[in-house]
Amino acid sequence: MTNLLLVFAALLLLAVLVSALIHRTILSTAALFLAGGFLLGEGVLDVLVLKPEDDIINTLAELALFAVLFTDGMHAGWREVRSAWRLPGRALAGGLPLTMLITAALAHYVVGLGWIESLLIGAVLSPTDPVFAAALIGNEKVPPRLRRLLNVESGINDGLALPFVIVFLAIAQGSDDLHIDELALELSLGIVIGVVIPLVALALERTRLFAVAPKFEPLNALAIGMLVLAVAQVSHGNLYLAAFAAGVTVATVGDHYKEQFEEFGELIAELFKLGALLVFGALLSPAFLGEVGWSGWVFAVLALVVARPVAIWVSFLRSKLTAREQAAVMWFGPKGFASVVYGLIVLESGIAAGDQIFHLVAATIALSVLAHSSTDVIVARGFENQREVPAWFDPDGDSPGKDDGSDDGEAAGKDRGEDAEPPPEKPESPEPSKSL
């Protein structure tokens, strides 16, 4: 524990000191922590010797995923989803399930997993992480609709994939252990806790009895999140669905608190994520990676270069995205933190294929970190060299606002004025991993 704290603090300081360099190059903070964990882990320098069953790993992963899903839910409030739903909607409603199915098919036919286990690994690897696309999301030269698409999709798909992970894992554990009524109660209770507690807290704040000082407004959302976590643990509701539902509720009902909490909350979530990536890297010993096998590495490569690209290509047919934009969306489906924790949950479940699934997930995430974090700046620079055009410009000559994913047909059509630009959006800042 002492070594872990020392290493984490040293790497965090290093990340801060080189943050300007990281923001301009192919480096990323996430890759720094993952590589640091690997180099300091068992079989290399042996400074961090950790096992998947260690309590510190389970606790850190649980808290980190709760924090991430809570802050992700903050990006899924009604106002955000309503203002930019067309293109993210295609990615979530079409791309996410197709990625899950294609990944499952690869796991079944390349590695030889059973169909339930294959669907489970498909669900684990279907979410994307915005960390490795930070240079795109934070670059104002990149078309706003593309930045919004990647940001909204990655902020929501963790929560959408979670029920599939839970259900497929319950089925994989066997009919003797599968109690549909208990599973439904756990999931439903998590959602109820995540909705009711924020509603009650925000309603109390609006009464005459209470008033929140401006200085403490960022802590209000944090206090709500902590209460949701505590109640979900005591009542055995699903922690992660409770976290996501709570974030959505706060963003929808108390949007002013969302704005106050955004930077503060994302920094907290980022610290947890970096800690989890550090211990995950320490688990990836050379011996562990050698156990993946050639078929596992083939699966990992295909999961990155086939599953996401094909799913997005099908989902975005006739979307009016430019070829460069669609290629960027197809490539930037990085596997990140949520998949790390979902893989650990599978490993802890005790299913027969749990260890094999975790090896495959780990190999895919390791390749994704290297591939996506080293190409986001390069792809972003490609957009910088393009001739600047308004965000609503349609290269096919169709009318603006028609499925172009900008602030949507409603906003674009109110003042037509066809050549009026839509209201400027608040730039989506890169994830803290690129801006520490």
MARPAMI-895849 format. One record per residue (C-alpha): residue in three letters; x, y negated, z negated. Coordinates in steps of 0.05 Angstrom, whole numbers, plus 5000, padded with zeros to 4 digits. Last residue first. Example, Ala and Ser with C-alpha at 12.3 -4.5 7.8 and 13.67 -1.06 7.14 Angstrom:
BEGIN
   r    x    y    z
 ser 5273 5021 4857
 ala 5246 5090 4844
//
This chain:
BEGIN
   r    x    y    z
 leu 4938 4642 5321
 ser 4910 4625 5389
 lys 4913 4689 5429
 ser 4889 4735 5373
 pro 4841 4680 5351
 glu 4795 4699 5410
 pro 4798 4648 5464
 ser 4755 4586 5459
 glu 4690 4588 5496
 pro 4683 4519 5525
 lys 4619 4485 5503
 glu 4579 4483 5566
 pro 4572 4424 5611
 pro 4499 4411 5631
 pro 4486 4439 5701
 glu 4517 4401 5759
 ala 4469 4360 5800
 asp 4471 4379 5873
 glu 4401 4408 5876
 gly 4372 4344 5845
 arg 4332 4390 5823
 asp 4321 4368 5751
 lys 4287 4428 5720
 gly 4314 4481 5767
 ala 4384 4489 5739
 ala 4360 4495 5668
 glu 4309 4548 5684
 gly 4351 4584 5735
 asp 4405 4598 5686
 asp 4459 4566 5650
 ser 4500 4598 5703
 gly 4490 4671 5718
 asp 4483 4663 5792
 asp 4417 4700 5797
 lys 4385 4644 5836
 gly 4404 4582 5798
 pro 4436 4549 5858
 ser 4403 4563 5925
 asp 4436 4614 5969
 gly 4495 4594 6013
 asp 4535 4657 6003
 pro 4590 4620 5966
 asp 4541 4597 5913
 phe 4567 4537 5875
 trp 4536 4532 5805
 ala 4603 4524 5769
 pro 4621 4466 5814
 val 4681 4479 5860
 glu 4756 4475 5847
 arg 4799 4504 5902
 gln 4830 4567 5874
 asn 4899 4568 5844
 glu 4874 4567 5773
 phe 4832 4629 5788
 gly 4894 4670 5804
 arg 4926 4642 5740
 ala 4871 4676 5700
 val 4887 4743 5732
 ile 4960 4737 5711
 val 4942 4714 5641
 asp 4895 4773 5631
 thr 4945 4824 5658
 ser 4989 4843 5599
 ser 4933 4848 5547
 his 4894 4891 5595
 ala 4945 4944 5611
 leu 4982 4952 5544
 val 4920 4948 5500
 ser 4882 4993 5549
 leu 4936 5046 5548
 ala 4935 5049 5472
 ile 4858 5049 5472
 thr 4855 5108 5520
 ala 4907 5148 5481
 ala 4871 5135 5415
 val 4803 5155 5443
 leu 4831 5219 5471
 his 4867 5237 5406
 phe 4804 5220 5366
 ile 4762 5264 5411
 gln 4810 5322 5400
 asp 4809 5314 5325
 gly 4733 5310 5323
 ala 4721 5370 5368
 ala 4699 5416 5311
 ile 4659 5362 5275
 gly 4687 5339 5208
 ser 4656 5270 5209
 glu 4721 5236 5190
 leu 4748 5241 5261
 val 4683 5215 5290
 ile 4684 5155 5243
 leu 4757 5143 5262
 gly 4738 5141 5335
 tyr 4682 5092 5321
 val 4734 5049 5285
 val 4782 5047 5343
 ser 4725 5039 5393
 ala 4702 4977 5357
 phe 4773 4949 5358
 gly 4789 4953 5431
 lys 4777 4985 5497
 pro 4786 4933 5552
 gly 4733 4926 5605
 phe 4769 4872 5643
 trp 4780 4908 5709
 met 4708 4908 5736
 val 4695 4837 5710
 ala 4758 4811 5744
 ala 4742 4847 5809
 gln 4672 4817 5808
 glu 4701 4747 5799
 arg 4751 4756 5856
 ala 4699 4784 5903
 thr 4653 4725 5888
 leu 4592 4739 5845
 lys 4527 4734 5884
 ser 4496 4792 5843
 arg 4477 4833 5904
 leu 4510 4896 5873
 phe 4531 4878 5802
 ser 4509 4942 5766
 val 4541 4988 5818
 trp 4608 4952 5816
 ile 4605 4947 5740
 ala 4596 5023 5732
 val 4649 5039 5784
 pro 4700 4992 5751
 arg 4684 5015 5680
 ala 4691 5090 5692
 val 4745 5091 5746
 val 4809 5053 5726
 leu 4803 5054 5650
 ala 4769 5121 5636
 leu 4810 5150 5694
 val 4875 5132 5658
 ala 4852 5161 5592
 phe 4826 5225 5625
 val 4893 5236 5659
 trp 4927 5225 5592
 gly 4882 5278 5560
 ser 4893 5327 5617
 trp 4969 5319 5607
 gly 4966 5333 5532
 val 4943 5288 5475
 glu 4989 5325 5426
 gly 5049 5286 5450
 leu 5016 5222 5427
 phe 5010 5250 5357
 ala 5082 5273 5356
 pro 5105 5204 5379
 ser 5065 5174 5321
 leu 5001 5137 5337
 leu 4976 5133 5265
 ala 5019 5071 5252
 gly 4986 5037 5311
 phe 4918 5049 5279
 val 4945 5020 5214
 leu 4965 4956 5250
 leu 4902 4954 5292
 ala 4861 4956 5227
 gly 4900 4899 5197
 leu 4892 4859 5261
 lys 4817 4871 5261
 phe 4810 4851 5188
 leu 4848 4786 5201
 glu 4806 4773 5263
 ala 4741 4782 5225
 ile 4763 4730 5175
 leu 4786 4683 5231
 glu 4720 4694 5267
 gly 4681 4675 5205
 phe 4718 4609 5194
 glu 4712 4589 5268
 glu 4639 4606 5273
 phe 4613 4591 5203
 gln 4593 4519 5214
 glu 4564 4533 5283
 lys 4527 4594 5258
 tyr 4502 4553 5198
 his 4470 4504 5246
 asp 4438 4563 5283
 gly 4399 4584 5221
 val 4342 4623 5251
 thr 4372 4654 5314
 ala 4446 4656 5295
 val 4429 4679 5225
 thr 4384 4734 5251
 val 4433 4759 5303
 gly 4489 4762 5251
 ala 4444 4799 5203
 ala 4423 4850 5256
 phe 4496 4863 5272
 ala 4515 4873 5200
 ala 4454 4916 5183
 leu 4468 4959 5245
 tyr 4538 4968 5218
 leu 4522 4984 5146
 asn 4468 5036 5160
 gly 4422 5036 5100
 his 4446 5076 5041
 ser 4409 5031 4991
 val 4470 5012 4951
 gln 4516 5006 5011
 ala 4464 4966 5052
 val 4452 4920 4992
 ala 4526 4905 4984
 leu 4539 4893 5059
 val 4477 4849 5066
 leu 4499 4809 5005
 met 4568 4800 5035
 gly 4539 4776 5101
 ile 4493 4726 5067
 ala 4551 4699 5025
 leu 4592 4691 5089
 ala 4535 4654 5123
 asn 4530 4607 5064
 leu 4605 4599 5059
 pro 4609 4557 5122
 glu 4558 4509 5092
 phe 4599 4498 5028
 lys 4630 4431 5046
 pro 4563 4406 5073
 ala 4530 4416 5005
 val 4473 4467 5008
 ala 4407 4446 4979
 phe 4359 4486 4936
 leu 4295 4474 4897
 arg 4261 4433 4952
 thr 4257 4494 4997
 arg 4298 4501 5061
 glu 4354 4540 5028
 leu 4303 4591 5003
 ala 4280 4604 5074
 leu 4352 4615 5097
 ala 4364 4666 5042
 val 4297 4702 5055
 leu 4309 4706 5130
 pro 4382 4727 5120
 ile 4361 4783 5073
 val 4302 4807 5116
 val 4337 4818 5182
 gly 4400 4856 5164
 ile 4364 4895 5110
 val 4309 4916 5159
 ile 4361 4936 5212
 gly 4399 4979 5162
 leu 4335 5010 5136
 ser 4315 5030 5206
 leu 4382 5064 5220
 glu 4383 5102 5154
 leu 4309 5120 5159
 ala 4317 5146 5230
 leu 4376 5188 5208
 glu 4337 5216 5149
 asp 4277 5233 5193
 ile 4320 5263 5247
 his 4355 5310 5200
 leu 4413 5340 5237
 asp 4458 5379 5190
 asp 4432 5448 5206
 ser 4424 5429 5279
 gly 4497 5415 5287
 gln 4548 5360 5274
 ala 4547 5344 5349
 ile 4474 5321 5344
 ala 4491 5272 5287
 leu 4551 5247 5327
 phe 4507 5236 5389
 val 4458 5196 5346
 ile 4509 5154 5310
 val 4550 5138 5372
 phe 4488 5122 5412
 pro 4464 5075 5356
 leu 4532 5039 5357
 ala 4535 5024 5432
 leu 4487 4965 5427
 gly 4524 4934 5368
 asp 4592 4937 5403
 asn 4560 4914 5468
 ile 4539 4845 5441
 gly 4602 4803 5436
 ser 4637 4837 5493
 glu 4579 4821 5540
 val 4571 4750 5516
 asn 4645 4733 5524
 leu 4656 4769 5591
 leu 4594 4738 5622
 arg 4606 4669 5594
 arg 4677 4667 5621
 leu 4652 4691 5689
 arg 4595 4640 5691
 pro 4643 4585 5671
 pro 4689 4599 5731
 val 4761 4606 5708
 lys 4797 4539 5711
 glu 4772 4525 5639
 asn 4816 4581 5613
 gly 4792 4607 5544
 ile 4753 4668 5568
 leu 4805 4687 5620
 ala 4866 4682 5574
 ala 4826 4718 5520
 ala 4812 4779 5562
 phe 4850 4825 5515
 val 4814 4801 5453
 pro 4746 4803 5486
 asp 4736 4876 5468
 thr 4693 4923 5508
 pro 4644 4976 5484
 ser 4637 5042 5525
 leu 4693 5082 5492
 val 4655 5109 5432
 ala 4591 5121 5472
 gly 4629 5160 5525
 ile 4665 5199 5470
 leu 4597 5220 5443
 leu 4570 5236 5511
 ser 4629 5283 5521
 glu 4618 5314 5453
 ile 4546 5327 5472
 trp 4566 5353 5540
 gly 4619 5401 5516
 leu 4691 5379 5525
 gly 4731 5408 5583
 val 4785 5354 5590
 val 4775 5334 5663
 tyr 4704 5358 5676
 his 4671 5342 5609
 ala 4711 5281 5590
 leu 4705 5252 5660
 ala 4629 5263 5659
 ala 4624 5229 5591
 thr 4664 5170 5617
 ile 4616 5165 5676
 leu 4556 5168 5630
 met 4581 5116 5580
 thr 4604 5069 5635
 leu 4535 5076 5667
 pro 4501 5061 5600
 leu 4543 4997 5591
 gly 4543 4972 5663
 gly 4468 4973 5674
 ala 4432 4941 5615
 leu 4494 4908 5584
 ala 4531 4886 5647
 arg 4467 4867 5683
 gly 4443 4828 5623
 pro 4510 4793 5618
 leu 4497 4768 5689
 arg 4425 4745 5678
 trp 4423 4728 5604
 ala 4457 4661 5596
 ser 4412 4610 5562
 arg 4364 4661 5532
 val 4419 4703 5501
 glu 4453 4643 5469
 arg 4388 4612 5444
 trp 4361 4679 5418
 gly 4423 4693 5377
 ala 4473 4743 5404
 his 4539 4708 5390
 met 4526 4710 5315
 gly 4516 4785 5323
 asp 4589 4789 5343
 thr 4607 4755 5277
 phe 4568 4808 5238
 leu 4593 4864 5282
 val 4665 4842 5270
 ala 4658 4835 5195
 phe 4624 4903 5188
 leu 4677 4935 5233
 ala 4733 4905 5191
 leu 4702 4926 5125
 glu 4693 4998 5148
 ala 4761 5003 5181
 leu 4796 4975 5120
 thr 4760 5023 5073
 asn 4773 5084 5117
 ile 4846 5066 5128
 ile 4859 5050 5055
 asp 4826 5116 5033
 asp 4876 5158 5073
 glu 4842 5211 5117
 pro 4873 5186 5181
 lys 4943 5195 5151
 leu 4993 5139 5140
 val 5069 5134 5135
 leu 5086 5061 5144
 val 5161 5050 5139
 asp 5178 5114 5176
 leu 5222 5079 5228
 val 5200 5123 5287
 gly 5167 5190 5270
 glu 5117 5160 5221
 gly 5101 5087 5232
 leu 5142 5023 5236
 leu 5148 5026 5312
 phe 5075 5046 5321
 gly 5047 4995 5272
 gly 5088 4940 5304
 ala 5064 4961 5373
 leu 4991 4955 5350
 phe 5004 4890 5314
 leu 5040 4858 5373
 ala 4989 4886 5423
 ala 4934 4852 5384
 thr 4973 4787 5381
 ser 4979 4786 5457
 leu 5037 4780 5506
 ile 5027 4768 5581
 thr 5048 4696 5572
 arg 5021 4626 5557
 his 4980 4640 5495
 ile 5033 4686 5467
 leu 5085 4631 5472
 ala 5042 4583 5433
 ser 5026 4637 5381
 val 5100 4653 5369
 leu 5103 4626 5297
 val 5032 4648 5281
 ala 5044 4719 5305
 leu 5109 4723 5266
 leu 5072 4701 5203
 leu 5019 4754 5215
 leu 5073 4807 5228
 ala 5107 4791 5162
 ala 5041 4791 5123
 phe 5020 4857 5153
 val 5087 4889 5140
 leu 5088 4868 5067
 leu 5016 4889 5056
 leu 5028 4957 5087
 asn 5093 4968 5048
 thr 5057 4952 4983
 met 5000 5000 5000
//
